[in-house]
Amino acid sequence: MSTTTDTASKSERAYVWIRERIARNEFSAGYRLVLAPIAEALDMSVVPVREAIRRLEAEGLVTFERNVGARVTVVDESEYAFTMQTLGLVEGAATSMSAPLLMPEDLDRAAEVNDRMQRLLEHFDAHVFTQLNQQFHSVLYEPCPNPHILDLVHRGWGRLSNLRDSTFAFVPGRAHHSVEEHTEILDLIRTGADPLEIELAARNHRWRTLDAFLAARHDH
């Protein structure tokens, strides 16, 4: 029993270790995950590492190829584009519908998250920045009174997670503009701007991130 528990906890540690490196783009798309070196780095056997990689495969972050082994999944560009386009639409709608329901303290909380993102620009960490970015937007769309639209927003963020939303690792310059656009969206909500203006600002914010990603991919 204790051996099984020990293996499970090691597998969890390996899972977190590998997933963090994928999220930070240290293990970039196509990177080959070789069991032995990972096990050695974590001071454990290959068994829990293999289990961790299987779990990452189930999440779509890792792909197994015959005669090659495990590789970090290559982001499907068209799938990413469709997800970001859709998320722009539904998140824009959810944000504009939430706007009248947001209290000053909600907007202060979002502004505080954005300030943390601003400070992070000096010592950039794409993984942490992406997490804070989701926190910021979550404050603005969660009060949406339409549960169907909110469900679509949650699905979009979930799909991005599986696609490894590493836009800010891939295009770090986009982070500066993102923070500025957050401030503009907050100002629109605070001043009671027209709902359509808020919706378009939130939608275009998402789509500009997509445009930056696609432009960088094609430059590569």
N, C-alpha and C positions, 0 to 999 in steps of 0.2 A: 504493500500500500504506500509506504513512504517513498519507495523508489519511483512509483508512478507519479506521485505528487511532485517529487524533485524534478523529474523529467518535464512535467507540465510547466513548472515555474521557470525552468531553463528555456523551454520552448517559447514561453511568453517573453522572456528577456531577449532571446534571439529575434523574435518577431518585431519587438519594439525597436531594437537596434538597427535591423535591416530597413524597416519601414521609415525610420527617421532619415536614414541616408538616402533613400529613394526620394522622400519629400524634399530634402535639401538639394537634390540633384547631384549629390556626391556619387551616387550610383545612378547614372543617367540612362536614358532610354537605350536599350540594347546591351547594357552592361551584363556580363556573364557572372552569375552568382555561383561560385565554386565552393562546395561544402567545406572542404578541409581548411582552407585559409580562414574562413569565417569562424569555424569551430575553434581554431587555434587562437584567433583574436579574442574570442569570448571565453577561452579556457574551459571548453566543454567538448563532449563528443559530437559526432556529426548527426546523431539521432534527433536531438531536439532542434537542431538547425534545419534538418530535412522537414520536420513537422511545421516549423515556422514558415518555410518556403511554400509548403503545400497550402497553408492558410492564406498566404499572400497571393497564391495562384487563384484561390477561390474568390478573392476580392478583385481579381483582374489586374493586379499590380505586377504579377510575374507570369511569364509564359514558358511552357516547356517545349523544347524543340528536339526532335529525334536526332541522336548523335551529337547534340550540342549541350543539352541540359537546360538549366533554368537561366532565363534572361529577364531583365527588367523590361516590362511591356513598352513597346514603342507607342507613343500617343497617336491615335488615329485622328489625323487632322480634320477630316470631314465630320467625324463624330463630335470632336471638340467644338468645331464651328457651329454645328446644329444645336448642341447643348447651350453654348453661350448665346446664340441668337434667341433661342426659346427662353432662356433664363432672363435675358434682357427684357423681353416682352412681359413675362409674368411677374418678375421682380419689380419692374417699373410700375405695373398696375397695383401690386400689393403695397408698394411704398406710398403711392398717391392715395390709396384707400385708407392706409394707416395714419397718414399725416394729421387729419383732424383729431385723432384719438391719442396722439403722442403728447405726453405731459412735458413741461419744461425740464423736469428731472431726467426724463428719457433722453431728451436732446443733449442735456449736459453729460449724460453717461456716454452717448455716442461721440460727443466732442472729446471726451477724456480718452477714449479708445483711439480716436484719430490723432490726438496729441502724442500718444505712445508710438503710433505708427510714424509720425513725423520725427520723433527722436531716434527711431530705429534706422532712419535713412543714413545717419552718419556711420553706423556700424551695421551694415545691412545683413539681415538674416531672413532669407526668403521664406523659410518655413514658418517662423514666428510671425512675419508680416502677413502671410496668407491667413493664419489663424486669427489675427487681430482684424483683418479685413472682413472675415466672415462674422466676427462678433459685432463689428460696426453695422453691417447691413442687417444683421439679425434684429438689432434694436429697432430699426426703421420699418421692417416688414412684418414682424411677428404679431402686432396688433391687428393685422388685416382681418376685417370681419367676414370675408368670404373664404370659408374653409377649403373650397375646391381650388381656388387660386393659390392659397397658402400651401396646399399639398403639392401643387406643381412646382412651387418655389423650392420646397424641401427636396423634392425628387431631383430637381436640377442641380442643387448643391451636392446631393449624394452622388449623382452621375459624374460631376466634376471631380469629386474625391477619388472615384475609381479611375478616372482618366489622368489622375495625378495633376491637379491644377497647379503646375509649377511655372505659370506665366511669369511671375516675378523673379524666379530664378533664371528664367530664359531671357527675359527682357527687364532687367533691374531698373532701367531708366523710366519705365512705365510707373513705378512706385511713386515717384515725385508728383507726377500729374494726378495719380489716383488720390493722393492725400488732398491736393488742391480741389479736386472735383467733389470730394466728400464735404469739404467746407462749404462749397457752393450749394450742394443739396440741402445741408443743414440750414443755411441762410434762407433758402426758399421755403422750407417748412416753418421756420421760426416766424417769417414775415407773412405767413398765410397766403402764399402764392397760389395761383390757379392750379387745381389738381392736374390738369393736362401738362402744365409746365413742369411740375414735379415729376410726373410720370416720364416725360421725355428726357429730363435730366438724368434720372436713374437708369433709364433704358440706354441712353447714349454713353453713359459712364461704363456700363457693362460692354457695350459694343466697341468702345475705343480700346478696351483691354484686348478684345478679340483681334481687332485690326493690328495692334502692336505685335501680338503673338504671330499672326500670319505673315506680317511684313518681315519679322526677324527670321521666321522659318525659311522664307524664300530667299533672304539674303545669305543664309547658310548654304 
